[in-house]
């Protein structure tokens, strides 16, 4: 059992809370029963499993440890103080995993007929990003494309908010200079953009079967260079004094409109 906070392996794992170390290693830390369990179920590349017997009271959690041990995953048993130094949950469940990030390059992608993707441009809040991942999974959106200077989906707050969807929704990151020529070669992917200045109501729109819903940043919305790529622009009508919705809420509203159309209930 590891009991020292200065253990070199523990220090390396703790550093995964920092963006620069996640980028340098290509790894991230996932914590909690639901997220770690989804990592196993999704076939994620788990490098290490960290567990604290005094905190891991769940039978399911103990089964995950046994599963890891049987498959040869490096399992680190630690005490409560060491686990607390790694944990971000208010009430740690005693299990976490070091996992390889999974990315696909834009250039390698060819949209399939009927696919639903979501694009986020310069999203800054990791909690919003994680929540959007969770909604993507719920409605069957298969890919999240992160454009320009977005926050990291492997940030601990994003991973936590995703509730395991970080493993079920495919991830791609790129920028405008690469996305524009890619889309010119793949016009079958119809882009629907969003703006509070758009004339078309999101609820009155017929969404294409092969579709990328493109959402702008929390503060600025979509830049003109992306609006020009959109087959149509839609807005969410509002009655109150505030001029915008939370990004994750707005994305969820439109995604469920698309989902309901696909289920033929509208």
C-alpha angles and dihedrals in degrees: 000000000000111000102162122094088204094058107134094230092050091048090052091050092047090054089064087080085075122080096222092056093047089052093046095049102030087227136113139188121246119191135194138040098275097047096043091045091052089050089059094044092049095050094245117174101255111193100178137006118210119197139170113208093205092056100034099083095145117104088214090055092051089051089054090054091050090048091052093048092050092051094049099251113157104255120199118198111203138174125248096265093053093046091048089056089059100038128096096180118101089227107029115215093208100248134093137154138211106224137181115248117242120216134163121204119239092233091061094056129101114177116235122221112272096016120144117209132176124216123198120194117207096334108179108184114083092200090057091048093051092047091051090052089054091051091047089057092048095054097037098254102158103198141034116204114200112205127200120331102359128160117258116272087207092059108122091244092052093046091050094048092048090064090211097320089113084081099045103046117067118236132217129169126196144134138246095265090060099033096056097058091040091056091047087061094043106043089151085081101082113207120215112192131195132225136153086228095057116116097216119084112229090226093054095050128105105219121214118250091235102047145159114200106210119203126187129222123290093254109026107030121211118339118232092253089065096039088060089061094054122106087205140358124221136188136204109231117231133193103189133083096258114092101214147028128231108276095238091049093048092048091049093050093054095040090055090049089055091044093051091050089053090051088052094234096123 
